[in-house]
Amino acid sequence: MNCSIHPNMDAVGNCVSCGRGVCEECKVRINNLVHCKECVEAGNVKGAQAQPAPPPMYAAPPPFMPPPMRFVPRLRGTPKPNLFKIGGIGAFVTGITMFIMGVSVTIWDYDNPWNGGYNSMLLLVVVNVIGLFLITVGCYGIYWNYGSQSGLVGMISMLVMGPLILIVVSQMMASYAGEDVSPRQIFENSPLGLFYAGTMTLVHLSVAYARHYIPIWHSSRKVLAMARATNIAGVGFFFSILWIIFSIGFIGYFILGVALILFAVFFLTAPMPGDPTAGPQGAPT
């Protein structure tokens, strides 16, 4: 039997739709059935679809790409990088005052540059609290620029904690009215150390969550990881009460001072949504 279209060629089968013989050139195999080109082009092959080519047996797996971030930043409005800058300045100021506090509590005698009691001690704490209030602006920046509710919660909590610290210090200073005051008496014989530990815990909770909005390859995320680890060590030191038993409170203040400086670096280097350095995932949605 010859092909119905090419009479000079032998047929290799019959079209299941029209029954005509088809050669190798005219044969169309669909669903393992032989059809002629004319039936296929005329649409006479009902419900038949060409079978897709099977995938290669040993296809190469796609390269592993770690997720750049957990959440995409969701701006509350126009990006405000100045909020992060203010928070960075506040963290730097607070960190420096922490270092000074650490130095001051190492001095045992009353005949020292810190003697003078009320004015010098209260001024130091007031500057420290001002720095904490500036950090709250940075926390608000996390809420505004990234959309993280933790920044807003941290800001409100620290606005409450700052005045409490001032109240504790003022009451403590008033109890020493007219007397020489040692820095050790102020910082180790009052709940001030625990108040700072609580405050730094709030800083950690409000700022640390920002890492979910920063790509893993961005430098500020690495700085934030170091700041978190240092802050946890400092807070744990204060809550252990060992600093009072062994009179080594300066260590805790030094550790928290380092943590705050690292938080300052984080605020000053954190990327804005849409920043090219943040990668394609940093674009606002």
Secondary structure, DSSP 8 states (H G I E B T S, - for coil): -B-SS-TTSB--EE-TTT--EE-TTTEEEETTEEEEHHHHHHT-STT---------TT---------S-SS----SSS--HHHHHHHHHHHHHHHHHHHHHHHHTT--SSSSTTTTTHHHHHHHHHHHHHHHHHHHHHHHHIIIII--HHHHHHHHHHHHHHHHHHHHHHHHHHHTTTS---HHHHHHSSTHHHHHHHHHHHHHHHHHGGGGGS-TTSHHHHHHHHHHHHHHHHHHHHHT-HHHHTT-HHHHHHHHHHHHHHHHHHHHH---TT-GGG-GGGS--
